[in-house]
Amino acid sequence: MQSDPHPPYSTARAALERSQSFAIHKSPLGPLLALADAQGGLTGLYFTDATGAPRDLEDRPQPPRRERKPFAALFEQLDAYFAGELDCFDLDLATVGSPFQERIWTALREIPYGQTATYGELAREIGHDGSARAAGMACGRNPIAIVVPCHRVVGASGSLTGYAGGIERKRALLAHERAR
C-alpha cells in the first residue's frame, strides 16, 4: 500500500482560515459546525466533537462571524436528508486540499446514496490503483461531513473503518441511507 502521494494538508486549518462565518446546527447525530467563506461557499462541516474539527473559533485573532443566514440552504438540505427526503446535496463547496485529496472528495460525491465503495475502488476510480491507504487518508481529511459522503467508504472486506465523526455515526448514516 502506498501513502498519500501528496504531502499532508490540514484541511480543518484551511477551512477555518478561509471562513468568514460559522454556525452550529442540531442534527439527529449531534451538533454540526458549518463554516463558509466570504462568497458563501461551504468550507467545512464537522460534527463538533469529531477528530480534527476546528475548535475555539471565537478565540482567534480574526474569528469568523456567528451567523445562520449563509447556511440556510445547507441546513434546509441537511434537515431534508435526515428526514429521508433528500439523497443528493446541491451546495456551493469551497474545499481546499491537495490535488489528490480534491479528486478523492469529488469521487466520494459519485458514490450513490445508500451504497458503499471500498478505499481501493475509490483510488482506482481516480486512476491511483494500489493507493487504498492514501484514499483512506484523504477521506479522513474530508472537511465536509455528510455532504461529501466519506461515510460511504468501507474496508476491502466490507467492514466499517475509521470515521472522524466516530464509527457509530458512520454506522448510523449508512443505516439511515439503506433504510430508505
Secondary structure, 3 states (H helix, E strand, C coil): CCCCCCCCCCHHHHHHHHCCEEEEECCCCCCEEEEECCCCCEEEEEECCCCCCCCCHHHCCCCCEECCHHHHHHHHHHHHHHCCCCCCCCCCECCCCCHHHHHHHHHHCCCCCCCCEEHHHHHHHCCCCCCHHHHHHHHHCCCECCCCCHHHEECCCCCCCCCCCCHHHHHHHHHHHHHC
